[in-house]
């Protein structure tokens, strides 16, 4: 899936050592996309809620988003910003 834009998230988290980014996507987030991200870390997908969401956590990053949305949030620890590149590559390959 093509990432059309990446911008810093308005949520303040830098004081905790994290940088958050909003990844705007070419298509809506669907179940297959979410499941393809599952190997990236501990995985939560609450698909029975009125607004289903997912969250993936790893030691140095977190990815979260809503089913059928056109963006996801990626937060990386400031000392591990290089971890963003493999995430971007995986998303672009889907």
FENZI-V767079 format. One record per residue. RES is the residue in one small letter. OMEGA is omega in radians with two decimals (NA if undefined). Layout:
<<RES:OMEGA> <RES:OMEGA>>
This chain:
<<x:-3.09> <x:3.00> <x:-3.07> <x:-3.12> <x:3.03> <x:3.07> <x:3.14> <x:3.12> <x:3.12> <x:3.14> <x:3.13> <x:3.09> <x:-3.11> <x:-3.14> <x:3.09> <x:3.10> <x:-3.11> <x:3.03> <x:-3.11> <x:-3.13> <x:3.04> <x:3.10> <x:3.07> <x:-3.03> <x:-3.12> <x:-3.10> <x:3.09> <x:3.07> <x:3.10> <x:-3.08> <x:-3.13> <x:3.10> <x:-3.14> <x:-3.11> <x:3.11> <x:3.11> <x:-3.04> <x:-3.11> <x:-3.07> <x:-3.14> <x:3.09> <x:-2.87> <x:3.02> <x:3.06> <x:-3.14> <x:-3.03> <x:3.12> <x:3.11> <x:3.09> <x:3.07> <x:-3.08> <x:3.11> <x:3.11> <x:3.09> <x:3.10> <x:-3.13> <x:3.04> <x:-3.12> <x:-3.01> <x:3.12> <x:3.08> <x:3.10> <x:3.09> <x:-3.13> <x:-3.12> <x:3.04> <x:3.13> <x:3.07> <x:3.12> <x:3.08> <x:3.02> <x:3.09> <x:3.10> <x:3.09> <x:3.13> <x:3.06> <x:-3.05> <x:3.13> <x:-3.08> <x:-3.11> <x:3.11> <x:3.12> <x:3.11> <x:-3.04> <x:3.10> <x:3.09> <x:3.11> <x:-3.12> <x:3.12> <x:-3.14> <x:-3.13> <x:-3.13> <x:-3.09> <x:NA>>
